[in-house]
Amino acid sequence: MIKIMLKELMWERNLSAVDIQKQTGIHATTISKIINGKHKNCGLDTVDKLCSVLNCKIQDLLVFEHCNNQQQNQNLN
């Protein structure tokens, strides 16, 4: 499972969702879904914009975590 570390990076950099929205042009609903772990498919253009604004590498934003089959099935729902 890929985890998007937006919430943690925002906290480290003292940025709000509004700051991210204004600097990236990403819709506020999309940012909210990413922060709350509800966004399942983040496009490369979104990842690029977030990395640029957060001044981070892709591996800082996206983290792979092993999960068992039960967790994987729950995440698909």
PyMOL Python script that loads the backbone (N, CA, C, O; Angstrom):
from pymol import cmd

cmd.read_pdbstr("""\
ATOM      1  N   MET A   1       0.852  -1.176   0.000  1.00  0.00           N
ATOM      2  CA  MET A   1       0.000   0.000   0.000  1.00  0.00           C
ATOM      3  C   MET A   1       0.897   1.239   0.000  1.00  0.00           C
ATOM      4  O   MET A   1       1.905   1.287   0.704  1.00  0.00           O
ATOM      5  N   ILE A   2       0.525   2.218  -0.782  1.00  0.00           N
ATOM      6  CA  ILE A   2       1.251   3.485  -0.843  1.00  0.00           C
ATOM      7  C   ILE A   2       0.552   4.471   0.085  1.00  0.00           C
ATOM      8  O   ILE A   2      -0.656   4.686  -0.015  1.00  0.00           O
ATOM      9  N   LYS A   3       1.315   5.059   0.975  1.00  0.00           N
ATOM     10  CA  LYS A   3       0.771   6.065   1.893  1.00  0.00           C
ATOM     11  C   LYS A   3       1.282   7.436   1.448  1.00  0.00           C
ATOM     12  O   LYS A   3       2.469   7.613   1.174  1.00  0.00           O
ATOM     13  N   ILE A   4       0.370   8.390   1.382  1.00  0.00           N
ATOM     14  CA  ILE A   4       0.727   9.768   1.017  1.00  0.00           C
ATOM     15  C   ILE A   4       0.936  10.544   2.308  1.00  0.00           C
ATOM     16  O   ILE A   4       0.017  10.681   3.116  1.00  0.00           O
ATOM     17  N   MET A   5       2.134  11.043   2.495  1.00  0.00           N
ATOM     18  CA  MET A   5       2.542  11.673   3.752  1.00  0.00           C
ATOM     19  C   MET A   5       2.295  13.188   3.769  1.00  0.00           C
ATOM     20  O   MET A   5       3.040  13.933   4.406  1.00  0.00           O
ATOM     21  N   LEU A   6       1.266  13.631   3.081  1.00  0.00           N
ATOM     22  CA  LEU A   6       0.998  15.070   2.974  1.00  0.00           C
ATOM     23  C   LEU A   6       0.754  15.705   4.333  1.00  0.00           C
ATOM     24  O   LEU A   6       1.321  16.755   4.635  1.00  0.00           O
ATOM     25  N   LYS A   7      -0.067  15.096   5.142  1.00  0.00           N
ATOM     26  CA  LYS A   7      -0.404  15.656   6.454  1.00  0.00           C
ATOM     27  C   LYS A   7       0.849  15.874   7.290  1.00  0.00           C
ATOM     28  O   LYS A   7       1.012  16.924   7.912  1.00  0.00           O
ATOM     29  N   GLU A   8       1.733  14.882   7.303  1.00  0.00           N
ATOM     30  CA  GLU A   8       2.965  14.966   8.101  1.00  0.00           C
ATOM     31  C   GLU A   8       3.906  16.042   7.563  1.00  0.00           C
ATOM     32  O   GLU A   8       4.503  16.791   8.336  1.00  0.00           O
ATOM     33  N   LEU A   9       4.036  16.120   6.253  1.00  0.00           N
ATOM     34  CA  LEU A   9       4.913  17.127   5.655  1.00  0.00           C
ATOM     35  C   LEU A   9       4.375  18.541   5.864  1.00  0.00           C
ATOM     36  O   LEU A   9       5.140  19.478   6.094  1.00  0.00           O
ATOM     37  N   MET A  10       3.062  18.684   5.783  1.00  0.00           N
ATOM     38  CA  MET A  10       2.453  19.991   6.049  1.00  0.00           C
ATOM     39  C   MET A  10       2.722  20.422   7.484  1.00  0.00           C
ATOM     40  O   MET A  10       3.056  21.579   7.742  1.00  0.00           O
ATOM     41  N   TRP A  11       2.577  19.488   8.413  1.00  0.00           N
ATOM     42  CA  TRP A  11       2.798  19.799   9.823  1.00  0.00           C
ATOM     43  C   TRP A  11       4.248  20.221  10.047  1.00  0.00           C
ATOM     44  O   TRP A  11       4.505  21.205  10.741  1.00  0.00           O
ATOM     45  N   GLU A  12       5.196  19.483   9.465  1.00  0.00           N
ATOM     46  CA  GLU A  12       6.620  19.815   9.611  1.00  0.00           C
ATOM     47  C   GLU A  12       6.946  21.198   9.067  1.00  0.00           C
ATOM     48  O   GLU A  12       7.833  21.883   9.578  1.00  0.00           O
ATOM     49  N   ARG A  13       6.223  21.604   8.025  1.00  0.00           N
ATOM     50  CA  ARG A  13       6.519  22.875   7.363  1.00  0.00           C
ATOM     51  C   ARG A  13       5.559  23.992   7.780  1.00  0.00           C
ATOM     52  O   ARG A  13       5.623  25.106   7.261  1.00  0.00           O
ATOM     53  N   ASN A  14       4.673  23.678   8.723  1.00  0.00           N
ATOM     54  CA  ASN A  14       3.714  24.658   9.235  1.00  0.00           C
ATOM     55  C   ASN A  14       2.860  25.250   8.109  1.00  0.00           C
ATOM     56  O   ASN A  14       2.674  26.464   8.020  1.00  0.00           O
ATOM     57  N   LEU A  15       2.348  24.363   7.257  1.00  0.00           N
ATOM     58  CA  LEU A  15       1.493  24.782   6.156  1.00  0.00           C
ATOM     59  C   LEU A  15       0.076  24.262   6.371  1.00  0.00           C
ATOM     60  O   LEU A  15      -0.118  23.174   6.914  1.00  0.00           O
ATOM     61  N   SER A  16      -0.897  25.034   5.948  1.00  0.00           N
ATOM     62  CA  SER A  16      -2.297  24.601   6.042  1.00  0.00           C
ATOM     63  C   SER A  16      -2.753  24.057   4.690  1.00  0.00           C
ATOM     64  O   SER A  16      -2.066  24.211   3.680  1.00  0.00           O
ATOM     65  N   ALA A  17      -3.903  23.430   4.690  1.00  0.00           N
ATOM     66  CA  ALA A  17      -4.485  22.940   3.444  1.00  0.00           C
ATOM     67  C   ALA A  17      -4.748  24.109   2.493  1.00  0.00           C
ATOM     68  O   ALA A  17      -4.593  23.970   1.279  1.00  0.00           O
ATOM     69  N   VAL A  18      -5.139  25.243   3.035  1.00  0.00           N
ATOM     70  CA  VAL A  18      -5.380  26.435   2.217  1.00  0.00           C
ATOM     71  C   VAL A  18      -4.077  26.897   1.566  1.00  0.00           C
ATOM     72  O   VAL A  18      -4.071  27.277   0.396  1.00  0.00           O
ATOM     73  N   ASP A  19      -2.978  26.866   2.315  1.00  0.00           N
ATOM     74  CA  ASP A  19      -1.675  27.233   1.754  1.00  0.00           C
ATOM     75  C   ASP A  19      -1.328  26.327   0.572  1.00  0.00           C
ATOM     76  O   ASP A  19      -0.899  26.798  -0.481  1.00  0.00           O
ATOM     77  N   ILE A  20      -1.519  25.027   0.765  1.00  0.00           N
ATOM     78  CA  ILE A  20      -1.218  24.058  -0.289  1.00  0.00           C
ATOM     79  C   ILE A  20      -2.109  24.300  -1.498  1.00  0.00           C
ATOM     80  O   ILE A  20      -1.640  24.275  -2.635  1.00  0.00           O
ATOM     81  N   GLN A  21      -3.385  24.532  -1.254  1.00  0.00           N
ATOM     82  CA  GLN A  21      -4.333  24.768  -2.348  1.00  0.00           C
ATOM     83  C   GLN A  21      -3.944  26.004  -3.150  1.00  0.00           C
ATOM     84  O   GLN A  21      -3.940  25.972  -4.381  1.00  0.00           O
ATOM     85  N   LYS A  22      -3.624  27.074  -2.468  1.00  0.00           N
ATOM     86  CA  LYS A  22      -3.271  28.321  -3.149  1.00  0.00           C
ATOM     87  C   LYS A  22      -1.979  28.188  -3.943  1.00  0.00           C
ATOM     88  O   LYS A  22      -1.865  28.734  -5.040  1.00  0.00           O
ATOM     89  N   GLN A  23      -1.002  27.465  -3.396  1.00  0.00           N
ATOM     90  CA  GLN A  23       0.299  27.362  -4.049  1.00  0.00           C
ATOM     91  C   GLN A  23       0.346  26.332  -5.169  1.00  0.00           C
ATOM     92  O   GLN A  23       1.199  26.419  -6.053  1.00  0.00           O
ATOM     93  N   THR A  24      -0.570  25.347  -5.143  1.00  0.00           N
ATOM     94  CA  THR A  24      -0.549  24.295  -6.155  1.00  0.00           C
ATOM     95  C   THR A  24      -1.669  24.408  -7.167  1.00  0.00           C
ATOM     96  O   THR A  24      -1.530  23.955  -8.303  1.00  0.00           O
ATOM     97  N   GLY A  25      -2.786  25.011  -6.764  1.00  0.00           N
ATOM     98  CA  GLY A  25      -3.962  25.043  -7.622  1.00  0.00           C
ATOM     99  C   GLY A  25      -4.763  23.751  -7.556  1.00  0.00           C
ATOM    100  O   GLY A  25      -5.743  23.591  -8.284  1.00  0.00           O
ATOM    101  N   ILE A  26      -4.354  22.826  -6.687  1.00  0.00           N
ATOM    102  CA  ILE A  26      -5.090  21.576  -6.496  1.00  0.00           C
ATOM    103  C   ILE A  26      -6.374  21.897  -5.740  1.00  0.00           C
ATOM    104  O   ILE A  26      -6.355  22.656  -4.771  1.00  0.00           O
ATOM    105  N   HIS A  27      -7.478  21.325  -6.178  1.00  0.00           N
ATOM    106  CA  HIS A  27      -8.778  21.598  -5.563  1.00  0.00           C
ATOM    107  C   HIS A  27      -8.754  21.250  -4.074  1.00  0.00           C
ATOM    108  O   HIS A  27      -8.144  20.258  -3.673  1.00  0.00           O
ATOM    109  N   ALA A  28      -9.409  22.057  -3.272  1.00  0.00           N
ATOM    110  CA  ALA A  28      -9.441  21.875  -1.819  1.00  0.00           C
ATOM    111  C   ALA A  28      -9.992  20.508  -1.418  1.00  0.00           C
ATOM    112  O   ALA A  28      -9.519  19.907  -0.453  1.00  0.00           O
ATOM    113  N   THR A  29     -10.990  20.017  -2.154  1.00  0.00           N
ATOM    114  CA  THR A  29     -11.559  18.701  -1.851  1.00  0.00           C
ATOM    115  C   THR A  29     -10.523  17.603  -2.039  1.00  0.00           C
ATOM    116  O   THR A  29     -10.447  16.675  -1.233  1.00  0.00           O
ATOM    117  N   THR A  30      -9.733  17.701  -3.085  1.00  0.00           N
ATOM    118  CA  THR A  30      -8.682  16.710  -3.348  1.00  0.00           C
ATOM    119  C   THR A  30      -7.646  16.727  -2.235  1.00  0.00           C
ATOM    120  O   THR A  30      -7.229  15.671  -1.759  1.00  0.00           O
ATOM    121  N   ILE A  31      -7.231  17.900  -1.823  1.00  0.00           N
ATOM    122  CA  ILE A  31      -6.252  18.018  -0.734  1.00  0.00           C
ATOM    123  C   ILE A  31      -6.818  17.408   0.538  1.00  0.00           C
ATOM    124  O   ILE A  31      -6.124  16.667   1.235  1.00  0.00           O
ATOM    125  N   SER A  32      -8.065  17.710   0.844  1.00  0.00           N
ATOM    126  CA  SER A  32      -8.706  17.161   2.037  1.00  0.00           C
ATOM    127  C   SER A  32      -8.742  15.635   1.993  1.00  0.00           C
ATOM    128  O   SER A  32      -8.458  14.976   2.993  1.00  0.00           O
ATOM    129  N   LYS A  33      -9.090  15.073   0.836  1.00  0.00           N
ATOM    130  CA  LYS A  33      -9.130  13.614   0.697  1.00  0.00           C
ATOM    131  C   LYS A  33      -7.746  13.000   0.876  1.00  0.00           C
ATOM    132  O   LYS A  33      -7.611  11.950   1.504  1.00  0.00           O
ATOM    133  N   ILE A  34      -6.728  13.638   0.333  1.00  0.00           N
ATOM    134  CA  ILE A  34      -5.358  13.126   0.494  1.00  0.00           C
ATOM    135  C   ILE A  34      -4.963  13.165   1.965  1.00  0.00           C
ATOM    136  O   ILE A  34      -4.440  12.183   2.491  1.00  0.00           O
ATOM    137  N   ILE A  35      -5.205  14.276   2.625  1.00  0.00           N
ATOM    138  CA  ILE A  35      -4.850  14.431   4.039  1.00  0.00           C
ATOM    139  C   ILE A  35      -5.543  13.372   4.890  1.00  0.00           C
ATOM    140  O   ILE A  35      -4.940  12.825   5.813  1.00  0.00           O
ATOM    141  N   ASN A  36      -6.805  13.082   4.583  1.00  0.00           N
ATOM    142  CA  ASN A  36      -7.599  12.151   5.388  1.00  0.00           C
ATOM    143  C   ASN A  36      -7.502  10.701   4.927  1.00  0.00           C
ATOM    144  O   ASN A  36      -8.227   9.841   5.427  1.00  0.00           O
ATOM    145  N   GLY A  37      -6.609  10.425   3.976  1.00  0.00           N
ATOM    146  CA  GLY A  37      -6.403   9.057   3.518  1.00  0.00           C
ATOM    147  C   GLY A  37      -7.544   8.499   2.692  1.00  0.00           C
ATOM    148  O   GLY A  37      -7.664   7.280   2.563  1.00  0.00           O
ATOM    149  N   LYS A  38      -8.379   9.345   2.133  1.00  0.00           N
ATOM    150  CA  LYS A  38      -9.539   8.903   1.355  1.00  0.00           C
ATOM    151  C   LYS A  38      -9.264   8.905  -0.151  1.00  0.00           C
ATOM    152  O   LYS A  38     -10.039   8.339  -0.922  1.00  0.00           O
ATOM    153  N   HIS A  39      -8.181   9.532  -0.565  1.00  0.00           N
ATOM    154  CA  HIS A  39      -7.839   9.638  -1.987  1.00  0.00           C
ATOM    155  C   HIS A  39      -6.998   8.433  -2.380  1.00  0.00           C
ATOM    156  O   HIS A  39      -5.892   8.251  -1.870  1.00  0.00           O
ATOM    157  N   LYS A  40      -7.514   7.613  -3.281  1.00  0.00           N
ATOM    158  CA  LYS A  40      -6.867   6.342  -3.621  1.00  0.00           C
ATOM    159  C   LYS A  40      -5.917   6.440  -4.804  1.00  0.00           C
ATOM    160  O   LYS A  40      -5.011   5.616  -4.924  1.00  0.00           O
ATOM    161  N   ASN A  41      -6.095   7.416  -5.677  1.00  0.00           N
ATOM    162  CA  ASN A  41      -5.298   7.487  -6.887  1.00  0.00           C
ATOM    163  C   ASN A  41      -4.835   8.921  -7.105  1.00  0.00           C
ATOM    164  O   ASN A  41      -5.603   9.775  -7.547  1.00  0.00           O
ATOM    165  N   CYS A  42      -3.596   9.167  -6.794  1.00  0.00           N
ATOM    166  CA  CYS A  42      -3.020  10.502  -6.900  1.00  0.00           C
ATOM    167  C   CYS A  42      -2.202  10.579  -8.186  1.00  0.00           C
ATOM    168  O   CYS A  42      -1.213   9.861  -8.332  1.00  0.00           O
ATOM    169  N   GLY A  43      -2.597  11.430  -9.106  1.00  0.00           N
ATOM    170  CA  GLY A  43      -1.897  11.560 -10.382  1.00  0.00           C
ATOM    171  C   GLY A  43      -0.496  12.132 -10.228  1.00  0.00           C
ATOM    172  O   GLY A  43      -0.182  12.800  -9.243  1.00  0.00           O
ATOM    173  N   LEU A  44       0.342  11.853 -11.228  1.00  0.00           N
ATOM    174  CA  LEU A  44       1.720  12.335 -11.184  1.00  0.00           C
ATOM    175  C   LEU A  44       1.805  13.855 -11.200  1.00  0.00           C
ATOM    176  O   LEU A  44       2.716  14.433 -10.608  1.00  0.00           O
ATOM    177  N   ASP A  45       0.859  14.506 -11.875  1.00  0.00           N
ATOM    178  CA  ASP A  45       0.867  15.964 -11.873  1.00  0.00           C
ATOM    179  C   ASP A  45       0.611  16.514 -10.469  1.00  0.00           C
ATOM    180  O   ASP A  45       1.196  17.523 -10.075  1.00  0.00           O
ATOM    181  N   THR A  46      -0.264  15.846  -9.720  1.00  0.00           N
ATOM    182  CA  THR A  46      -0.540  16.241  -8.338  1.00  0.00           C
ATOM    183  C   THR A  46       0.685  16.000  -7.459  1.00  0.00           C
ATOM    184  O   THR A  46       1.055  16.855  -6.655  1.00  0.00           O
ATOM    185  N   VAL A  47       1.309  14.843  -7.613  1.00  0.00           N
ATOM    186  CA  VAL A  47       2.523  14.519  -6.855  1.00  0.00           C
ATOM    187  C   VAL A  47       3.611  15.544  -7.164  1.00  0.00           C
ATOM    188  O   VAL A  47       4.298  16.014  -6.258  1.00  0.00           O
ATOM    189  N   ASP A  48       3.766  15.887  -8.431  1.00  0.00           N
ATOM    190  CA  ASP A  48       4.769  16.870  -8.847  1.00  0.00           C
ATOM    191  C   ASP A  48       4.528  18.227  -8.192  1.00  0.00           C
ATOM    192  O   ASP A  48       5.459  18.852  -7.683  1.00  0.00           O
ATOM    193  N   LYS A  49       3.278  18.679  -8.207  1.00  0.00           N
ATOM    194  CA  LYS A  49       2.936  19.976  -7.604  1.00  0.00           C
ATOM    195  C   LYS A  49       3.190  19.962  -6.094  1.00  0.00           C
ATOM    196  O   LYS A  49       3.720  20.924  -5.540  1.00  0.00           O
ATOM    197  N   LEU A  50       2.808  18.862  -5.433  1.00  0.00           N
ATOM    198  CA  LEU A  50       2.996  18.774  -3.980  1.00  0.00           C
ATOM    199  C   LEU A  50       4.476  18.754  -3.624  1.00  0.00           C
ATOM    200  O   LEU A  50       4.902  19.438  -2.694  1.00  0.00           O
ATOM    201  N   CYS A  51       5.261  17.975  -4.358  1.00  0.00           N
ATOM    202  CA  CYS A  51       6.698  17.914  -4.084  1.00  0.00           C
ATOM    203  C   CYS A  51       7.353  19.280  -4.296  1.00  0.00           C
ATOM    204  O   CYS A  51       8.241  19.680  -3.544  1.00  0.00           O
ATOM    205  N   SER A  52       6.906  19.975  -5.316  1.00  0.00           N
ATOM    206  CA  SER A  52       7.456  21.294  -5.607  1.00  0.00           C
ATOM    207  C   SER A  52       7.170  22.281  -4.471  1.00  0.00           C
ATOM    208  O   SER A  52       8.077  22.970  -4.004  1.00  0.00           O
ATOM    209  N   VAL A  53       5.925  22.347  -4.035  1.00  0.00           N
ATOM    210  CA  VAL A  53       5.534  23.281  -2.973  1.00  0.00           C
ATOM    211  C   VAL A  53       6.152  22.889  -1.632  1.00  0.00           C
ATOM    212  O   VAL A  53       6.563  23.750  -0.855  1.00  0.00           O
ATOM    213  N   LEU A  54       6.213  21.584  -1.370  1.00  0.00           N
ATOM    214  CA  LEU A  54       6.762  21.108  -0.091  1.00  0.00           C
ATOM    215  C   LEU A  54       8.288  21.024  -0.110  1.00  0.00           C
ATOM    216  O   LEU A  54       8.918  20.753   0.912  1.00  0.00           O
ATOM    217  N   ASN A  55       8.870  21.260  -1.285  1.00  0.00           N
ATOM    218  CA  ASN A  55      10.319  21.183  -1.457  1.00  0.00           C
ATOM    219  C   ASN A  55      10.849  19.850  -0.919  1.00  0.00           C
ATOM    220  O   ASN A  55      11.750  19.806  -0.081  1.00  0.00           O
ATOM    221  N   CYS A  56      10.258  18.770  -1.430  1.00  0.00           N
ATOM    222  CA  CYS A  56      10.636  17.438  -0.965  1.00  0.00           C
ATOM    223  C   CYS A  56      10.824  16.502  -2.149  1.00  0.00           C
ATOM    224  O   CYS A  56      10.457  16.826  -3.279  1.00  0.00           O
ATOM    225  N   LYS A  57      11.395  15.351  -1.876  1.00  0.00           N
ATOM    226  CA  LYS A  57      11.555  14.308  -2.882  1.00  0.00           C
ATOM    227  C   LYS A  57      10.294  13.452  -2.884  1.00  0.00           C
ATOM    228  O   LYS A  57       9.543  13.419  -1.909  1.00  0.00           O
ATOM    229  N   ILE A  58      10.079  12.766  -3.993  1.00  0.00           N
ATOM    230  CA  ILE A  58       8.899  11.920  -4.124  1.00  0.00           C
ATOM    231  C   ILE A  58       8.844  10.868  -3.023  1.00  0.00           C
ATOM    232  O   ILE A  58       7.763  10.533  -2.537  1.00  0.00           O
ATOM    233  N   GLN A  59      10.008  10.342  -2.625  1.00  0.00           N
ATOM    234  CA  GLN A  59      10.030   9.320  -1.571  1.00  0.00           C
ATOM    235  C   GLN A  59       9.717   9.891  -0.191  1.00  0.00           C
ATOM    236  O   GLN A  59       9.440   9.134   0.740  1.00  0.00           O
ATOM    237  N   ASP A  60       9.755  11.207  -0.046  1.00  0.00           N
ATOM    238  CA  ASP A  60       9.319  11.832   1.210  1.00  0.00           C
ATOM    239  C   ASP A  60       7.786  11.904   1.263  1.00  0.00           C
ATOM    240  O   ASP A  60       7.180  11.809   2.330  1.00  0.00           O
ATOM    241  N   LEU A  61       7.185  12.072   0.095  1.00  0.00           N
ATOM    242  CA  LEU A  61       5.731  12.220   0.006  1.00  0.00           C
ATOM    243  C   LEU A  61       5.015  10.876  -0.072  1.00  0.00           C
ATOM    244  O   LEU A  61       3.962  10.690   0.539  1.00  0.00           O
ATOM    245  N   LEU A  62       5.592   9.940  -0.829  1.00  0.00           N
ATOM    246  CA  LEU A  62       4.967   8.629  -1.037  1.00  0.00           C
ATOM    247  C   LEU A  62       5.796   7.555  -0.356  1.00  0.00           C
ATOM    248  O   LEU A  62       6.993   7.434  -0.616  1.00  0.00           O
ATOM    249  N   VAL A  63       5.170   6.780   0.510  1.00  0.00           N
ATOM    250  CA  VAL A  63       5.858   5.732   1.262  1.00  0.00           C
ATOM    251  C   VAL A  63       5.132   4.411   1.043  1.00  0.00           C
ATOM    252  O   VAL A  63       3.911   4.336   1.186  1.00  0.00           O
ATOM    253  N   PHE A  64       5.886   3.366   0.693  1.00  0.00           N
ATOM    254  CA  PHE A  64       5.301   2.045   0.512  1.00  0.00           C
ATOM    255  C   PHE A  64       5.288   1.318   1.842  1.00  0.00           C
ATOM    256  O   PHE A  64       6.309   1.226   2.524  1.00  0.00           O
ATOM    257  N   GLU A  65       4.114   0.797   2.207  1.00  0.00           N
ATOM    258  CA  GLU A  65       3.974   0.011   3.432  1.00  0.00           C
ATOM    259  C   GLU A  65       3.391  -1.345   3.077  1.00  0.00           C
ATOM    260  O   GLU A  65       2.382  -1.430   2.377  1.00  0.00           O
ATOM    261  N   HIS A  66       4.031  -2.410   3.564  1.00  0.00           N
ATOM    262  CA  HIS A  66       3.488  -3.751   3.364  1.00  0.00           C
ATOM    263  C   HIS A  66       2.209  -3.881   4.170  1.00  0.00           C
ATOM    264  O   HIS A  66       2.106  -3.355   5.278  1.00  0.00           O
ATOM    265  N   CYS A  67       1.240  -4.582   3.613  1.00  0.00           N
ATOM    266  CA  CYS A  67       0.009  -4.841   4.351  1.00  0.00           C
ATOM    267  C   CYS A  67      -0.447  -6.261   4.040  1.00  0.00           C
ATOM    268  O   CYS A  67      -0.112  -6.824   2.997  1.00  0.00           O
ATOM    269  N   ASN A  68      -1.209  -6.821   4.955  1.00  0.00           N
ATOM    270  CA  ASN A  68      -1.721  -8.171   4.728  1.00  0.00           C
ATOM    271  C   ASN A  68      -2.960  -8.106   3.836  1.00  0.00           C
ATOM    272  O   ASN A  68      -3.450  -7.016   3.539  1.00  0.00           O
ATOM    273  N   ASN A  69      -3.466  -9.255   3.408  1.00  0.00           N
ATOM    274  CA  ASN A  69      -4.612  -9.307   2.496  1.00  0.00           C
ATOM    275  C   ASN A  69      -5.865  -8.657   3.068  1.00  0.00           C
ATOM    276  O   ASN A  69      -6.625  -8.025   2.334  1.00  0.00           O
ATOM    277  N   GLN A  70      -6.088  -8.805   4.374  1.00  0.00           N
ATOM    278  CA  GLN A  70      -7.273  -8.217   4.998  1.00  0.00           C
ATOM    279  C   GLN A  70      -7.213  -6.693   4.924  1.00  0.00           C
ATOM    280  O   GLN A  70      -8.206  -6.048   4.586  1.00  0.00           O
ATOM    281  N   GLN A  71      -6.045  -6.112   5.241  1.00  0.00           N
ATOM    282  CA  GLN A  71      -5.895  -4.665   5.153  1.00  0.00           C
ATOM    283  C   GLN A  71      -6.074  -4.188   3.716  1.00  0.00           C
ATOM    284  O   GLN A  71      -6.697  -3.155   3.470  1.00  0.00           O
ATOM    285  N   GLN A  72      -5.532  -4.937   2.781  1.00  0.00           N
ATOM    286  CA  GLN A  72      -5.624  -4.563   1.380  1.00  0.00           C
ATOM    287  C   GLN A  72      -7.077  -4.566   0.919  1.00  0.00           C
ATOM    288  O   GLN A  72      -7.502  -3.658   0.205  1.00  0.00           O
ATOM    289  N   ASN A  73      -7.840  -5.578   1.320  1.00  0.00           N
ATOM    290  CA  ASN A  73      -9.256  -5.646   0.955  1.00  0.00           C
ATOM    291  C   ASN A  73     -10.044  -4.496   1.563  1.00  0.00           C
ATOM    292  O   ASN A  73     -10.942  -3.961   0.912  1.00  0.00           O
ATOM    293  N   GLN A  74      -9.733  -4.104   2.788  1.00  0.00           N
ATOM    294  CA  GLN A  74     -10.409  -2.980   3.435  1.00  0.00           C
ATOM    295  C   GLN A  74     -10.110  -1.691   2.706  1.00  0.00           C
ATOM    296  O   GLN A  74     -10.992  -0.843   2.566  1.00  0.00           O
ATOM    297  N   ASN A  75      -8.883  -1.525   2.237  1.00  0.00           N
ATOM    298  CA  ASN A  75      -8.501  -0.310   1.548  1.00  0.00           C
ATOM    299  C   ASN A  75      -9.132  -0.190   0.153  1.00  0.00           C
ATOM    300  O   ASN A  75      -9.240   0.911  -0.388  1.00  0.00           O
ATOM    301  N   LEU A  76      -9.540  -1.306  -0.416  1.00  0.00           N
ATOM    302  CA  LEU A  76     -10.189  -1.279  -1.722  1.00  0.00           C
ATOM    303  C   LEU A  76     -11.639  -0.856  -1.635  1.00  0.00           C
ATOM    304  O   LEU A  76     -12.220  -0.446  -2.640  1.00  0.00           O
ATOM    305  N   ASN A  77     -12.239  -0.944  -0.458  1.00  0.00           N
ATOM    306  CA  ASN A  77     -13.657  -0.581  -0.280  1.00  0.00           C
ATOM    307  C   ASN A  77     -13.841   0.884  -0.047  1.00  0.00           C
ATOM    308  O   ASN A  77     -14.970   1.345   0.120  1.00  0.00           O
TER     309      ASN A  77
END
""", "prot")
cmd.dss("prot")
cmd.show_as("cartoon", "prot")
cmd.util.cbc("prot")
cmd.orient("prot")
